Structure formats: C-alpha cells, structure tokens
C-alpha cells in the first residue's frame, strides 16, 4: 500500500504534472496537505513539470498565494 501511494503521488501525466501540480493548479489546499502527508510528498514538492514549474510555482501562477507559501515551507 505504501508503494502504491508513493507511485500515485509521484507518477506524472503527459505534461509531467503530479497530483500535487493538479491540486496546486486548482487551489486545493486540504487535498495538497493530504498529499504531502503521504509517502512521496517530499519528492512531489521537488518535481518540476514539462514547463519547469514546481507545484509551488503553479500555485503562485494561479494566484493561490497561501497555498504557494505552504508548499514552499
């Protein structure tokens, strides 16, 4: 089960977006916090998508400043 959570969290889509990138794009603070609590959360924070953006960059670009700040800390 732990491996499955890690795989789902860190496996990117065609644009190299992880679930954390998705949550950041739509301002899903609670979902992002949950994803970070799973195995692979730290790795997902450091994963850049095909545009070179980290999840915190995506949140910032979408004007979700509180989420971006939480992802940086």
PyMOL commands that set and color helices and strands:
alter all, ss='L'
color gray80, all
select helices_A, chain A and resi 2-10+19-25+29-37+41-45+55-61+65-72
alter helices_A, ss='H'
color red, helices_A
deselect
rebuild
show_as cartoon
